Amino acid sequence: MVRFYDAKDKAELEKVEKLLKAGGIEYFLVPGNPPGIAAAQIDVAEEDLPKAEELLRQAAMGRSR
């Protein structure tokens, strides 16, 4: 597993989780560091990293239009 995303809050975490689920990408949540400050770190399998990054990029482009 490799670090993919550090969510700043619960809402951001839920958005990224939704994208990954829709893209069929398995992920693992690591509690934020320090606990209670950051929502969580999202890790994905190394082979899924390019697809996960592309999903995030597409979502960001959709918001900027």
PADREN-104901 format. One record per residue: residue in one letter; x, z, y of N, C-alpha, C in turn; residue number from 1. Coordinates in steps of 0.2 Angstrom, whole numbers. Example, Ala and Ser with C-alpha at 12.3 -4.5 7.8 and 13.67 -1.06 7.14 Angstrom:
# PADREN-104901
kelo = a	nc1 = 66	nc3 = 39	nc2 = -28	cac1 = 62	cac3 = 39	cac2 = -22	cc1 = 66	cc3 = 39	cc2 = -16	drenro = 1
kelo = s	nc1 = 64	nc3 = 35	nc2 = -11	cac1 = 68	cac3 = 36	cac2 = -5	cc1 = 64	cc3 = 39	cc2 = 0	drenro = 2
# end
This chain:
# PADREN-104901
kelo = m	nc1 = 4	nc3 = 0	nc2 = -6	cac1 = 0	cac3 = 0	cac2 = 0	cc1 = 4	cc3 = 0	cc2 = 6	drenro = 1
kelo = v	nc1 = 2	nc3 = -3	nc2 = 11	cac1 = 6	cac3 = -4	cac2 = 18	cc1 = 1	cc3 = -2	cc2 = 23	drenro = 2
kelo = r	nc1 = 4	nc3 = 1	nc2 = 29	cac1 = 0	cac3 = 3	cac2 = 34	cc1 = -3	cc3 = -3	cc2 = 38	drenro = 3
kelo = f	nc1 = -10	nc3 = -3	nc2 = 39	cac1 = -13	cac3 = -9	cac2 = 42	cc1 = -15	cc3 = -7	cc2 = 49	drenro = 4
kelo = y	nc1 = -18	nc3 = -1	nc2 = 50	cac1 = -22	cac3 = 0	cac2 = 56	cc1 = -22	cc3 = 8	cc2 = 57	drenro = 5
kelo = d	nc1 = -21	nc3 = 10	nc2 = 63	cac1 = -22	cac3 = 17	cac2 = 65	cc1 = -28	cc3 = 17	cc2 = 69	drenro = 6
kelo = a	nc1 = -33	nc3 = 20	nc2 = 67	cac1 = -40	cac3 = 20	cac2 = 71	cc1 = -39	cc3 = 26	cc2 = 75	drenro = 7
kelo = k	nc1 = -41	nc3 = 25	nc2 = 81	cac1 = -41	cac3 = 31	cac2 = 87	cc1 = -47	cc3 = 35	cc2 = 86	drenro = 8
kelo = d	nc1 = -52	nc3 = 33	nc2 = 84	cac1 = -58	cac3 = 37	cac2 = 83	cc1 = -63	cc3 = 35	cc2 = 78	drenro = 9
kelo = k	nc1 = -68	nc3 = 39	nc2 = 76	cac1 = -72	cac3 = 37	cac2 = 71	cc1 = -76	cc3 = 30	cc2 = 71	drenro = 10
kelo = a	nc1 = -78	nc3 = 29	nc2 = 78	cac1 = -81	cac3 = 22	cac2 = 79	cc1 = -77	cc3 = 16	cc2 = 77	drenro = 11
kelo = e	nc1 = -71	nc3 = 17	nc2 = 79	cac1 = -66	cac3 = 12	cac2 = 78	cc1 = -64	cc3 = 11	cc2 = 70	drenro = 12
kelo = l	nc1 = -64	nc3 = 17	nc2 = 67	cac1 = -63	cac3 = 17	cac2 = 60	cc1 = -68	cc3 = 13	cc2 = 56	drenro = 13
kelo = e	nc1 = -74	nc3 = 15	nc2 = 58	cac1 = -80	cac3 = 12	cac2 = 55	cc1 = -80	cc3 = 4	cc2 = 56	drenro = 14
kelo = k	nc1 = -79	nc3 = 2	nc2 = 62	cac1 = -79	cac3 = -5	cac2 = 63	cc1 = -74	cc3 = -9	cc2 = 59	drenro = 15
kelo = v	nc1 = -68	nc3 = -6	nc2 = 58	cac1 = -62	cac3 = -9	cac2 = 54	cc1 = -64	cc3 = -9	cc2 = 47	drenro = 16
kelo = e	nc1 = -67	nc3 = -3	nc2 = 45	cac1 = -69	cac3 = -3	cac2 = 38	cc1 = -74	cc3 = -8	cc2 = 36	drenro = 17
kelo = k	nc1 = -79	nc3 = -9	nc2 = 40	cac1 = -84	cac3 = -14	cac2 = 39	cc1 = -81	cc3 = -21	cc2 = 39	drenro = 18
kelo = l	nc1 = -76	nc3 = -23	nc2 = 43	cac1 = -73	cac3 = -29	cac2 = 42	cc1 = -70	cc3 = -30	cc2 = 36	drenro = 19
kelo = l	nc1 = -66	nc3 = -25	nc2 = 33	cac1 = -62	cac3 = -25	cac2 = 27	cc1 = -67	cc3 = -26	cc2 = 21	drenro = 20
kelo = k	nc1 = -73	nc3 = -22	nc2 = 21	cac1 = -78	cac3 = -22	cac2 = 16	cc1 = -81	cc3 = -29	cc2 = 16	drenro = 21
kelo = a	nc1 = -82	nc3 = -32	nc2 = 22	cac1 = -85	cac3 = -39	cac2 = 22	cc1 = -81	cc3 = -44	cc2 = 19	drenro = 22
kelo = g	nc1 = -74	nc3 = -43	nc2 = 20	cac1 = -69	cac3 = -48	cac2 = 18	cc1 = -67	cc3 = -47	cc2 = 11	drenro = 23
kelo = g	nc1 = -70	nc3 = -42	nc2 = 8	cac1 = -68	cac3 = -40	cac2 = 1	cc1 = -61	cc3 = -37	cc2 = 0	drenro = 24
kelo = i	nc1 = -59	nc3 = -34	nc2 = 5	cac1 = -52	cac3 = -31	cac2 = 5	cc1 = -52	cc3 = -23	cc2 = 3	drenro = 25
kelo = e	nc1 = -49	nc3 = -21	nc2 = -2	cac1 = -49	cac3 = -14	cac2 = -4	cc1 = -44	cc3 = -11	cc2 = 1	drenro = 26
kelo = y	nc1 = -45	nc3 = -5	nc2 = 3	cac1 = -41	cac3 = -1	cac2 = 7	cc1 = -41	cc3 = 7	cc2 = 5	drenro = 27
kelo = f	nc1 = -37	nc3 = 10	nc2 = 8	cac1 = -36	cac3 = 17	cac2 = 7	cc1 = -35	cc3 = 21	cc2 = 14	drenro = 28
kelo = l	nc1 = -39	nc3 = 26	nc2 = 15	cac1 = -38	cac3 = 30	cac2 = 21	cc1 = -34	cc3 = 36	cc2 = 20	drenro = 29
kelo = v	nc1 = -29	nc3 = 37	nc2 = 25	cac1 = -25	cac3 = 42	cac2 = 26	cc1 = -27	cc3 = 46	cc2 = 32	drenro = 30
kelo = p	nc1 = -28	nc3 = 53	nc2 = 31	cac1 = -30	cac3 = 57	cac2 = 37	cc1 = -25	cc3 = 56	cc2 = 43	drenro = 31
kelo = g	nc1 = -28	nc3 = 56	nc2 = 49	cac1 = -25	cac3 = 55	cac2 = 55	cc1 = -19	cc3 = 60	cc2 = 56	drenro = 32
kelo = n	nc1 = -14	nc3 = 59	nc2 = 60	cac1 = -8	cac3 = 63	cac2 = 61	cc1 = -8	cc3 = 64	cc2 = 68	drenro = 33
kelo = p	nc1 = -9	nc3 = 70	nc2 = 71	cac1 = -10	cac3 = 76	cac2 = 67	cc1 = -18	cc3 = 76	cc2 = 66	drenro = 34
kelo = p	nc1 = -20	nc3 = 79	nc2 = 60	cac1 = -26	cac3 = 80	cac2 = 58	cc1 = -31	cc3 = 82	cc2 = 64	drenro = 35
kelo = g	nc1 = -37	nc3 = 78	nc2 = 64	cac1 = -42	cac3 = 80	cac2 = 69	cc1 = -41	cc3 = 77	cc2 = 76	drenro = 36
kelo = i	nc1 = -35	nc3 = 74	nc2 = 77	cac1 = -34	cac3 = 70	cac2 = 83	cc1 = -35	cc3 = 63	cc2 = 82	drenro = 37
kelo = a	nc1 = -32	nc3 = 60	nc2 = 78	cac1 = -33	cac3 = 53	cac2 = 76	cc1 = -38	cc3 = 52	cc2 = 70	drenro = 38
kelo = a	nc1 = -42	nc3 = 47	nc2 = 70	cac1 = -47	cac3 = 47	cac2 = 65	cc1 = -44	cc3 = 46	cc2 = 58	drenro = 39
kelo = a	nc1 = -40	nc3 = 41	nc2 = 57	cac1 = -37	cac3 = 39	cac2 = 51	cc1 = -32	cc3 = 33	cc2 = 51	drenro = 40
kelo = q	nc1 = -28	nc3 = 33	nc2 = 46	cac1 = -23	cac3 = 27	cac2 = 45	cc1 = -26	cc3 = 23	cc2 = 40	drenro = 41
kelo = i	nc1 = -27	nc3 = 17	nc2 = 40	cac1 = -30	cac3 = 12	cac2 = 35	cc1 = -24	cc3 = 8	cc2 = 32	drenro = 42
kelo = d	nc1 = -23	nc3 = 9	nc2 = 25	cac1 = -18	cac3 = 6	cac2 = 22	cc1 = -22	cc3 = 0	cc2 = 17	drenro = 43
kelo = v	nc1 = -18	nc3 = -5	nc2 = 16	cac1 = -21	cac3 = -11	cac2 = 12	cc1 = -15	cc3 = -13	cc2 = 7	drenro = 44
kelo = a	nc1 = -17	nc3 = -16	nc2 = 2	cac1 = -12	cac3 = -19	cac2 = -2	cc1 = -8	cc3 = -24	cc2 = 1	drenro = 45
kelo = e	nc1 = -1	nc3 = -24	nc2 = 0	cac1 = 3	cac3 = -28	cac2 = 4	cc1 = 1	cc3 = -36	cc2 = 3	drenro = 46
kelo = e	nc1 = -2	nc3 = -38	nc2 = -3	cac1 = -4	cac3 = -45	cac2 = -3	cc1 = -10	cc3 = -46	cc2 = 1	drenro = 47
kelo = d	nc1 = -14	nc3 = -41	nc2 = 2	cac1 = -20	cac3 = -42	cac2 = 6	cc1 = -19	cc3 = -41	cc2 = 14	drenro = 48
kelo = l	nc1 = -13	nc3 = -40	nc2 = 16	cac1 = -11	cac3 = -39	cac2 = 23	cc1 = -13	cc3 = -45	cc2 = 27	drenro = 49
kelo = p	nc1 = -10	nc3 = -51	nc2 = 25	cac1 = -12	cac3 = -57	cac2 = 30	cc1 = -19	cc3 = -58	cc2 = 31	drenro = 50
kelo = k	nc1 = -23	nc3 = -57	nc2 = 25	cac1 = -30	cac3 = -58	cac2 = 26	cc1 = -34	cc3 = -53	cc2 = 30	drenro = 51
kelo = a	nc1 = -31	nc3 = -47	nc2 = 30	cac1 = -34	cac3 = -41	cac2 = 34	cc1 = -32	cc3 = -43	cc2 = 41	drenro = 52
kelo = e	nc1 = -26	nc3 = -45	nc2 = 42	cac1 = -24	cac3 = -46	cac2 = 49	cc1 = -28	cc3 = -52	cc2 = 52	drenro = 53
kelo = e	nc1 = -30	nc3 = -57	nc2 = 48	cac1 = -34	cac3 = -63	cac2 = 51	cc1 = -41	cc3 = -61	cc2 = 52	drenro = 54
kelo = l	nc1 = -44	nc3 = -56	nc2 = 48	cac1 = -51	cac3 = -54	cac2 = 49	cc1 = -51	cc3 = -50	cc2 = 56	drenro = 55
kelo = l	nc1 = -46	nc3 = -46	nc2 = 57	cac1 = -46	cac3 = -42	cac2 = 63	cc1 = -45	cc3 = -47	cc2 = 69	drenro = 56
kelo = r	nc1 = -40	nc3 = -52	nc2 = 69	cac1 = -39	cac3 = -56	cac2 = 74	cc1 = -46	cc3 = -60	cc2 = 76	drenro = 57
kelo = q	nc1 = -49	nc3 = -62	nc2 = 70	cac1 = -55	cac3 = -66	cac2 = 71	cc1 = -61	cc3 = -62	cc2 = 75	drenro = 58
kelo = a	nc1 = -61	nc3 = -56	nc2 = 73	cac1 = -66	cac3 = -51	cac2 = 76	cc1 = -64	cc3 = -50	cc2 = 83	drenro = 59
kelo = a	nc1 = -58	nc3 = -49	nc2 = 85	cac1 = -56	cac3 = -48	cac2 = 92	cc1 = -57	cc3 = -54	cc2 = 96	drenro = 60
kelo = m	nc1 = -56	nc3 = -60	nc2 = 93	cac1 = -58	cac3 = -66	cac2 = 97	cc1 = -65	cc3 = -67	cc2 = 98	drenro = 61
kelo = g	nc1 = -69	nc3 = -65	nc2 = 93	cac1 = -76	cac3 = -65	cac2 = 94	cc1 = -79	cc3 = -61	cc2 = 100	drenro = 62
kelo = r	nc1 = -75	nc3 = -55	nc2 = 101	cac1 = -77	cac3 = -50	cac2 = 106	cc1 = -75	cc3 = -53	cc2 = 113	drenro = 63
kelo = s	nc1 = -70	nc3 = -57	nc2 = 113	cac1 = -67	cac3 = -59	cac2 = 120	cc1 = -71	cc3 = -65	cc2 = 122	drenro = 64
kelo = r	nc1 = -75	nc3 = -68	nc2 = 119	cac1 = -79	cac3 = -74	cac2 = 121	cc1 = -84	cc3 = -72	cc2 = 125	drenro = 65
# end
